[in-house]
Amino acid sequence: MKHFLSALILLAGFTSTLLAQTPVLKGRLLDADNRNALQGATVSLTGTTDSTVKLNVITNQLGEFSFTNMMAQNYHLMITQIGYDTIDRQIEWTQQTQDLGMIIAPKSAKELTGITVVGRQAMVQMKGDTIQMNADQFKVNPDATSEDLLRKAPGITIENGTVKAGGEQVQKVTVDGRDFFGDDAAATLRNLPAEVVDKIQVFDRLSDQAQVTGIDDGNTSKSINIVTKVNMRNGQFGRVFAGFGTDNHYLAGGNMSMFKGARRISIVALANDVNQQNFTELDLLGATGGGGRGGFQGGGGGRGGMMRGGGGGGFLIGQQPGVNKTYSLGLNYNDEWSKKLNVSGSYFFNLRNSANDESNFREYSPVLRDSVKFYDQSELSSNKNYNHRANFRFDYKIDSFNSILITTSINIQNFNSSNSLTGLNLFDDLSTQSQTENFTTSSRNAVRLNNNILYRHNFRKPRRTFSVNLRTGMNNSDGENYLDAFTTYFKGAANINDSTRQFRDQLTTNYDLSANINYSEPVGKMAMIQFQYSPSFNINKADQKTYEFENGTGKYSDFDTSLSNVFESSYNTHRGGITYRMGDRNKSLSFGLDGQTAILNSERVFPVETSVKRNFTNLLPSAMISYPLSTRSSVRLFYRTSINPPSVNQLQDVINYNNPLQISTGNPDLEQQYAHRLGLRFQFANTQKGQSLFLNFFGTKTDDYVGTAVYRASADSVLTPTVTLFRGSQLTKPVNIDGQYNLNSFVTFGIPLLFIKSNVNLNAGVTYNKTPGLINNIENVSTSINYNAGIVLLSNISEFVDFTLNYSASLNNAEFSLQPYNNQRFISQNGGFRLNLLSKNGWVFNNDINNQNYSGLTDGFNQNFWLWNIAIAKKFLKNDKGELRLSVFDLLNQNQSITRTVSESYIEDQRTQVVKQYFMLTFTMNLKNFGTPAQRNNNQTNENMRMRF
């Protein structure tokens, strides 16, 4: 490794010296009639051999534009400006500066017998595999955020802070191609006003290394890029607000952005106790709850409603259940320190205090003879969660052939909680079989650090590239847990009472080191072949010490070896392969084959030393085809395979006794999972009629799926000297099972209704899940099918009248192979009407009413309720900068939050605490100051995150 790094540094220095000359492409755009300079036109360069290599600049006041740091290949030049014909040219690569001179742009409007036909921006356009929507075609009120704007875009849905495009979760939202608060989509959309948005671009973002060649490495993510208006890239904008309401509710915060060309600084802050959240929370510990629950979310979900007072992957989770007090502060920075160095960074802190009163009712399936059928639980919890997260990105272009990208992310979490729980095991007649009362307090900490260094080199010959990505990672956590559990097992006159008082100390560490080396070679005029090699090394350790309470000493000093465990695991891989890609800017085809060898070592160090070593050898094929069916439509089909090893927590065979009725443990014999994923995307956009159609289908099959094995005790069983699994209780552990399938389809169709100046979005989808599990060593397969459909009518009248009318329904079927007579069907329906009115003299009226209806759930969970929020406000001060608003949340006082979860062994209904009715008076001050557009041609790209070569 040492010699390799030395060679890498020498290579960078040599090529930097040899290839220091940077070619420039420049020109000047003029009006065809009067030869006046055209400012604000979009000039795009697209690689002819790879359509995802894209550069974009805007013409300055003199109509001038220039491109620097161009990669070595031929390009397609496109110039667009509203009211003018599109200009297309082919540009041949040269080592020298090219001056295109004056480029004449003819106007597109035609005069016909006194009638002038003026060009109108299309609502939706297709640009290769990118869907672009023009923000001006979606009318929203002046105070709307980017999130409000995206809600009107066809194919995009936002629920509980999660953004989806075409049914896929959006992992990243950028602004003008640059990071904005890292990977937090919610922080971007909720703090960027809609008025600065020019275009919305939806696309599949390749990883930074895959962008070098355009060959998908399996790390593609759905992304949205927001292109800002040219005249709003140089100024300051934001708002501050403060409100106070009944029951001492409060809401205060603000956001401020300062844009000056490439330099962009944004600050956001928020404090409230009404479940408002302007960010996506980080959960390294998996401790906050809610994030892992399935099912559907109903009602307000405890949310604070529509009155924001002026106001998304991985470990990021949405808004949490219960009543939350939230305090947050964020800072984002972007700049070009030179023509060669782009720098971005962000920091976000949040503190959330939560209180929740939760009830759960679980029905087991199948039900064994004389066994427990139901589990009824009520829980009171309070927790405090601290988050710090920071992201840094340094992108340095040494010259037109070499670049280095350094990214770093740091995340810190502290979580403290206190819970009291009552759980009942019930027979079919609802008589009690056993009961437990648990009291727990815990404190946990986690730190995660990731570093990436990516070196990219483009040779003189187009499509010949070399890149190396080095990655280091650390994810450590520690925690303390105190448990008091009092359990009664009812056996007539011989009831058994059991009590536990224990202290548990836990430590988990994870370190990983990996590299990815790629080399591509051109084949003919339109193809390339890539060779890749990726070694990785992962080391994990989980240490749990448990101490029982001693009455004599009054301390937790009795070390319990049966509930203590030290476990270590390592997972080392070597993966190499070859990928072939051919195509141009319109169509492409690629297929590849990798081979991987892996060694999984699992070792229990304490209390009894044991070790398990497994060797795996796998082939990992992949294929992708992207093809335009016409200028209006395209189709993309892909197939990928992947491997997922078990985590150290799944491997560690230590007993978790937090709930004596539901005990769990790990399994050191687990093997890695092997997944096949097939996807199909169809996109259609009729720019003349404003119609759009998006169809997505995804299917996944997982071999050696890590499912759940459940053992339900029909008689008392001794697990360890201090732990007995009493009759009616259950023990769960992870096991490998074949036969897991997931199918997901989504279709949306958007069409304008010009006669009422509105748009209609129709959507439908089907989700199929087949999940195997074991019940007392007998396979039980749960099959769930969800059919959903909806219609949304969105106004497009003006900023003074804004309404949304929506209805959706979801039909869910749950089936179990062992007991098909226990199959269930449940339905959820949602309808709503949102209205925002703004008068010319500054009066504002907001109405947001939503109805949620459930049927087919457990008795007591079938609900039909309304959540109605209204507000009236008056704008005042110069340019209506000030606003005073009186709002009512949950006018009818009916808000609820209900979810249903379907697993391989049970169906569970859950109700959580929500914010109830309150009145609030809020003052908002809008801040806005825009100067003249910055004159710069620094190759600012709307999609530089997709640049591949």
Summary of the structure (lengths in Angstrom):
residues: 949
radius of gyration: 29.6
end to end distance: 26.6
largest distance: 104.0
contacts: 3325
relative contact order: 0.13
helix: 7%
strand: 62%
